[in-house]
Amino acid sequence: MDLFEATRKKGEEEGSFIPLADRIRPERLEDFIGQEHLLEPGRFLRSLIEKDQLPSLIFWGPPGTGKTTLAKIMARSTRSHFLAFSAVLSGVKEIRQVIQEAKEQKSRGRQTILFVDEIHRFNKAQQDAFLPHVERGTIVLIGATTENPSFEVISALLSRCRVLTLRSLTAEEIRRILARALEDEERGLGRWNAKLTPEALKHLSEMAHGDARVALNALETAVLTTSPKVDGQREISLPIAEEAMQRKVLLYDKEGEEHYNVISAFHKSLRGSDPDAALYWLARMIEAGEDPLYVARRMVHFASEDIGLADPQALQIALRSMQAFQFIGLPEGELALAEAAVYLATAPKSNAIYLAYEKARRDVKEKGALPVPLHIRNAPTKLMEELGYSKGYKYAHDYPGAIVEQDYFPRELGPRSYYQPTDRGLEKIIAQRLEAWRRKANRKQ
């Protein structure tokens, strides 16, 4: 009997309630769902497990993505002694105790994997206590954290560990986990004869936002609070799933008309400079389970199309909000998107870049690939130089203010004026600058 079987048997004997999320943990690598970028055949972590060459690791990722489960599977697969404790409940005294146990295991020729949940909650002195034992190989340390280890784990310890990033589970992966829990009669809910309607399954898998523990806890609540029908089956409908998840389904079909209606309302609220309405529609989408990165991409698009050079910072804000969300995830990452939405809504608006590019594209489509004028071609070889490439080119930096009158369009097209800056935001300054350059060029003619 190994550690995991003993723990499960002890819980059953004592009559203690073990949550479904803990009971249903897979015990083999083949049964683990998600994190293919680490665990597919030939991938880094899988290769280390199969070769039994585990270094100390830091698992960094959102809650419910399998950090604890994966550490236990690694211990089982490598026949290592497994010790686990939480940084919330333990201190230096407990560290000494587990290190002593690890030393005893090492004296018997057995490796110890020490799993530290929420390692970012340990202070510097507590983290320092691991260093000599990691270096000597007394323990293989696996730390789990939802926070950026670059900021939360001391550099000395971080340099001795490999950081692996775990991703939020997809809705499809959570569906598979829920289906397994419903079928498993020994550890799951199979003996309850429960069935999820398609709408309920969709709701639980999407509203969990990538957290398998949240989905499993809601599933267990739904099953235990549902009375069986005459035939003994418990049917989990959408209202039951909503109650168990404590989140209602909003009218929002991500593949239907309402999806386009709501994103349109969001876009138009931004364009109309109404930050309050923009926040409302943003919340509607996020709470309904829309992919937040889809919303972030739309804001990046909006910053280019509807703000442009009136406030070039808008594009940076939109991009940074997307990066921040990828960095933090749900739910905290929503605030980065909200900040960007308010900034975009209150920024000066201009579609001059959009209009200018459309004009340029129309000329390209109508006129085709017109030849590049010889004087603005490059002349890297003597032959090209003899053919007139670059002949007559005026190097702007040789002229006052780096401004020189010169033809840059194909001769067949002639001069064009695509970009017409507005008098809003930075574009007002750009317009003044362009006008001054034109006046200067006209005086020289």
C-alpha positions in Angstrom: 0.0 0.0 0.0 1.5 3.3 -1.0 1.1 6.8 0.5 -1.9 7.7 -1.7 -3.9 4.5 -1.1 -3.2 4.7 2.6 -4.4 8.3 2.7 -7.6 7.5 0.9 -8.3 4.4 3.0 -7.7 6.3 6.2 -10.2 8.9 5.1 -12.8 6.3 4.4 -12.2 4.5 7.7 -12.5 7.7 9.7 -15.7 8.6 7.8 -14.2 12.0 6.9 -15.5 13.8 3.8 -13.0 14.1 1.0 -14.0 16.5 -1.7 -14.6 15.2 -5.2 -11.7 17.2 -6.5 -9.3 15.3 -4.2 -10.9 11.9 -4.6 -10.9 12.0 -8.4 -7.2 13.0 -8.8 -5.6 10.9 -11.5 -2.8 8.6 -10.2 -1.2 7.9 -13.6 0.4 10.3 -16.1 -1.7 8.7 -18.8 -4.9 9.8 -17.0 -3.8 13.4 -16.4 -5.8 15.9 -18.5 -4.3 19.2 -19.7 -0.8 20.7 -19.9 0.1 18.9 -23.1 2.9 21.4 -23.7 4.7 19.7 -20.8 3.4 16.2 -20.8 3.0 15.0 -24.4 5.5 12.2 -25.4 8.9 13.8 -26.0 8.1 17.0 -24.0 10.4 18.2 -21.3 8.6 17.2 -18.1 7.4 13.9 -19.4 10.9 12.9 -20.5 12.3 13.8 -17.1 9.6 11.7 -15.3 10.2 8.7 -17.6 13.9 8.8 -17.1 13.5 9.4 -13.3 15.8 12.5 -13.5 13.7 15.0 -11.7 15.3 18.4 -10.9 13.8 20.8 -8.4 10.9 22.6 -10.0 8.5 25.6 -9.6 5.0 25.0 -11.0 3.6 28.4 -11.9 0.0 28.6 -13.0 -3.6 29.5 -12.1 -5.6 27.6 -9.4 -7.1 24.2 -10.4 -4.7 23.4 -13.2 -3.2 20.3 -11.7 -0.1 21.4 -9.8 -0.6 19.3 -6.8 -1.9 16.3 -8.8 1.1 16.4 -11.1 3.5 16.5 -8.2 1.9 13.4 -6.7 1.9 11.6 -10.1 5.6 12.4 -10.4 6.3 10.9 -7.0 4.3 7.8 -7.8 5.9 7.4 -11.3 9.4 7.7 -9.9 8.7 5.7 -6.7 9.8 8.6 -4.7 8.8 9.3 -1.1 6.3 12.2 -1.2 5.9 14.9 1.4 3.6 17.8 1.1 2.7 20.8 3.2 1.3 24.3 2.7 3.2 27.5 3.1 0.1 28.9 4.7 0.1 26.5 7.6 3.8 25.6 8.0 7.0 27.3 9.2 10.7 26.7 9.7 9.9 24.1 12.5 7.9 22.0 10.0 10.6 22.4 7.4 13.2 20.9 9.8 10.9 17.9 10.5 10.3 17.1 6.8 14.0 17.5 6.0 14.8 15.0 8.8 12.4 12.6 7.3 13.9 13.1 3.9 17.4 12.4 5.2 16.1 9.1 6.7 14.6 8.2 3.3 17.8 9.1 1.6 19.8 6.8 4.0 17.6 4.0 2.7 18.3 4.9 -0.9 14.9 6.5 -1.6 14.5 10.0 -3.1 12.1 12.4 -1.5 9.9 14.9 -3.4 8.9 17.7 -1.1 5.8 19.5 -2.5 5.3 23.0 -1.1 2.0 24.5 -2.0 1.8 28.3 -2.2 5.5 28.6 -1.9 5.3 32.4 -2.5 3.8 32.8 1.0 7.1 31.7 2.6 9.3 34.6 3.7 13.0 34.9 2.7 14.2 33.1 5.8 11.8 30.2 5.3 12.8 29.9 1.6 16.5 30.1 2.5 16.0 27.0 4.7 15.5 24.9 1.6 18.7 25.9 -0.1 21.3 23.6 1.4 19.0 20.6 1.1 18.2 21.2 -2.5 21.9 21.6 -3.3 22.8 18.4 -1.5 20.0 16.5 -3.2 18.3 15.6 0.1 15.1 16.7 -1.5 13.7 17.4 -4.9 11.7 20.5 -4.2 8.5 21.2 -6.2 7.0 24.5 -5.3 3.6 25.5 -6.5 2.6 29.2 -6.9 -0.1 31.3 -8.6 2.2 34.3 -8.4 5.1 35.3 -10.6 8.1 33.4 -9.2 10.4 36.1 -10.4 9.0 38.4 -7.8 7.9 35.9 -5.1 10.7 33.3 -4.9 14.2 34.3 -3.7 16.8 34.4 -6.5 19.1 31.9 -4.8 16.3 29.3 -4.7 15.0 30.3 -8.2 18.4 29.7 -9.7 18.3 26.1 -8.4 14.9 25.3 -9.8 13.4 25.0 -13.2 10.2 27.1 -13.6 7.4 25.4 -15.5 4.3 27.3 -16.5 0.9 25.6 -16.3 -1.9 26.9 -18.4 -5.6 27.3 -17.6 -7.6 24.3 -18.6 -9.8 24.6 -21.7 -13.5 24.1 -21.5 -13.1 20.9 -23.4 -10.5 19.6 -21.0 -12.8 20.4 -18.0 -15.7 18.6 -19.8 -13.6 15.5 -20.0 -12.7 15.8 -16.3 -16.4 16.2 -15.4 -17.4 13.2 -17.5 -14.8 11.0 -15.8 -16.0 12.1 -12.4 -19.6 11.2 -13.3 -18.5 7.7 -14.6 -16.1 6.7 -11.8 -18.1 4.5 -9.3 -15.2 4.0 -6.9 -13.9 7.5 -6.3 -16.3 9.7 -8.3 -20.0 10.1 -8.6 -20.8 7.0 -10.7 -22.9 5.3 -7.9 -25.2 8.4 -7.8 -26.5 7.7 -11.3 -26.2 11.3 -12.3 -26.5 12.9 -15.7 -25.8 16.4 -16.9 -27.9 18.0 -19.6 -25.7 19.5 -22.4 -26.6 23.0 -21.2 -25.5 22.2 -17.7 -22.3 20.6 -18.8 -21.5 23.6 -21.0 -22.2 26.0 -18.1 -20.0 24.1 -15.6 -17.1 23.7 -18.0 -17.1 27.3 -19.2 -18.0 29.1 -15.9 -15.1 27.4 -14.1 -12.8 29.6 -16.2 -10.1 26.9 -16.5 -10.2 25.8 -12.8 -11.0 22.1 -12.6 -11.4 22.2 -8.8 -14.2 24.8 -9.1 -15.9 22.7 -11.8 -15.7 19.5 -9.7 -16.9 21.2 -6.5 -19.9 22.6 -8.3 -20.6 19.2 -9.9 -20.6 17.5 -6.6 -22.9 20.1 -5.0 -25.3 19.7 -7.9 -25.4 15.9 -7.7 -25.8 15.8 -3.9 -28.6 18.4 -3.8 -30.6 16.8 -6.7 -33.3 14.3 -5.8 -33.5 11.2 -8.0 -36.4 10.6 -10.3 -38.7 7.5 -10.2 -36.1 5.6 -12.3 -33.4 6.5 -9.8 -31.5 8.9 -12.1 -30.5 12.4 -11.0 -30.7 14.8 -13.9 -28.6 17.9 -13.5 -30.3 20.7 -15.5 -29.0 24.2 -16.3 -30.8 25.9 -13.3 -29.3 23.3 -10.9 -25.8 23.9 -12.4 -26.3 27.6 -12.1 -27.2 27.3 -8.5 -24.3 25.0 -7.8 -21.8 27.3 -9.6 -23.5 30.4 -8.1 -23.3 32.0 -11.6 -26.3 32.5 -13.9 -26.2 32.1 -17.6 -26.4 35.4 -19.4 -28.1 35.8 -22.7 -24.9 35.5 -24.8 -24.2 32.9 -27.4 -20.6 33.1 -28.2 -21.3 31.6 -31.7 -24.5 33.4 -32.4 -26.1 36.8 -32.9 -25.9 38.0 -29.3 -22.1 37.6 -29.4 -22.0 40.1 -32.2 -24.6 42.4 -30.7 -22.7 42.7 -27.4 -19.2 43.2 -28.9 -20.8 45.8 -31.2 -22.3 47.6 -28.3 -18.9 47.6 -26.5 -17.1 48.9 -29.6 -19.6 51.7 -30.1 -19.5 52.7 -26.5 -15.7 53.1 -26.7 -16.1 55.1 -29.9 -18.8 57.2 -28.3 -16.4 58.0 -25.4 -18.7 56.5 -22.8 -16.5 54.7 -20.3 -19.5 53.6 -18.1 -21.3 51.9 -20.9 -18.0 50.3 -22.1 -17.5 48.9 -18.6 -21.0 47.5 -18.6 -20.6 45.7 -21.9 -17.2 44.5 -20.9 -18.6 42.9 -17.7 -21.5 41.4 -19.7 -19.0 39.6 -21.9 -16.6 38.4 -19.2 -19.4 37.3 -16.9 -21.0 35.3 -19.7 -17.8 33.4 -20.3 -16.4 35.2 -23.3 -12.7 34.6 -23.9 -11.1 37.7 -22.3 -8.3 37.6 -24.9 -10.9 38.0 -27.6 -12.1 41.2 -25.9 -8.4 42.4 -25.5 -7.8 41.8 -29.2 -10.8 43.9 -30.1 -9.5 46.7 -28.0 -6.1 46.6 -29.8 -8.0 46.8 -33.0 -10.1 49.7 -31.7 -7.0 51.6 -30.6 -5.7 51.6 -34.2 -9.0 52.2 -36.0 -10.7 54.7 -33.8 -7.9 56.5 -31.9 -4.8 56.2 -34.0 -2.3 59.0 -33.7 -4.7 61.2 -31.8 -3.3 59.3 -28.8 -0.6 56.7 -29.8 -0.4 55.6 -26.2 -3.8 54.0 -26.6 -2.4 51.2 -28.7 0.3 50.5 -26.0 -2.3 50.5 -23.3 -4.4 48.0 -25.2 -1.5 45.7 -25.9 -0.3 45.9 -22.3 -3.7 45.1 -21.0 -3.7 41.9 -23.1 -0.2 41.0 -21.8 -1.3 41.7 -18.2 -4.3 39.4 -18.6 -2.1 36.6 -20.0 0.3 37.2 -17.1 -2.4 37.3 -14.3 -5.4 35.4 -15.6 -8.9 35.4 -14.1 -10.2 36.9 -12.0 -7.6 39.7 -11.3 -6.8 40.1 -15.0 -10.2 41.6 -15.6 -9.1 44.8 -14.0 -6.4 45.3 -16.6 -9.0 45.0 -19.4 -11.3 47.4 -17.5 -8.5 49.9 -17.2 -7.8 49.7 -20.9 -11.5 50.1 -21.8 -11.8 53.3 -19.7 -8.6 54.7 -21.2 -9.8 54.0 -24.8 -13.2 55.4 -24.1 -11.8 58.7 -22.7 -9.0 59.1 -25.3 -9.3 61.6 -28.2 -10.7 59.9 -31.2 -9.5 59.8 -34.8 -10.1 57.4 -37.7 -7.6 59.3 -39.9 -5.2 56.3 -40.0 -8.0 53.9 -41.0 -9.2 56.2 -43.8 -5.7 56.9 -45.0 -4.9 53.2 -45.3 -8.1 52.4 -47.0 -7.3 55.1 -49.7 -3.8 53.7 -50.1 -5.1 50.1 -50.4 -7.7 51.2 -53.0 -4.9 52.7 -55.2 -2.9 49.5 -54.9 -5.9 47.4 -55.9 -6.8 49.6 -58.8 -3.4 50.5 -60.2 -1.5 47.3 -59.5 2.2 46.9 -58.7 3.6 50.1 -60.2 7.4 50.3 -60.6 9.4 51.9 -57.9 11.0 55.2 -59.1 14.7 54.7 -59.8 15.9 57.5 -57.5 14.5 55.8 -54.4 15.7 52.3 -55.3 18.7 50.8 -53.5 21.9 50.3 -55.5 23.9 47.5 -53.8 25.8 46.5 -57.0 27.7 48.4 -59.7 25.3 47.2 -62.4 22.3 48.7 -60.6 24.2 52.0 -60.1 24.9 52.1 -63.9 21.3 51.5 -64.6 20.4 54.6 -62.6 19.3 53.0 -59.3 19.4 55.6 -56.5 20.6 58.4 -59.0 19.3 61.8 -57.8 18.2 60.6 -54.4 18.2 63.4 -51.8 19.4 62.2 -48.4 17.0 64.0 -46.0 19.6 64.5 -43.2 21.7 66.6 -45.5 19.0 69.3 -45.6 17.8 71.8 -42.9 15.4 70.1 -40.5 15.8 66.8 -42.4 13.1 68.0 -44.8 13.6 67.9 -48.6 11.1 68.1 -51.4 11.2 64.8 -53.3 8.9 62.5 -55.2 8.3 59.2 -53.4 5.3 57.9 -55.3 5.4 55.9 -58.6 5.5 58.3 -61.6 2.3 56.8 -63.0 0.4 57.5 -59.8 1.6 61.0 -58.9 1.5 62.6 -55.5 -1.2 61.5 -53.2 -2.6 62.8 -49.9 -4.1 59.9 -47.9 -3.5 60.9 -44.3 -5.6 63.9 -43.2 -5.0 64.4 -39.4 -7.8 65.7 -37.3 -7.5 68.6 -34.8 -7.8 66.2 -31.9 -5.1 65.1 -29.5 -1.6 64.6 -30.9 -3.0 64.8 -34.5 -3.4 68.5 -34.0 0.3 68.8 -33.6 1.0 66.4 -36.5 -1.3 68.5 -38.7 0.6 71.7 -37.8 3.9 70.0 -38.5 2.8 68.7 -41.9 1.4 72.2 -42.9 4.7 73.8 -41.9 6.6 71.4 -44.1 4.3 72.0 -47.0 4.7 75.8 -46.7 8.4 75.4 -46.6 8.4 73.2 -49.7 6.1 75.7 -51.6 8.5 78.7 -50.8 11.3 76.8 -52.4 9.4 76.2 -55.6 
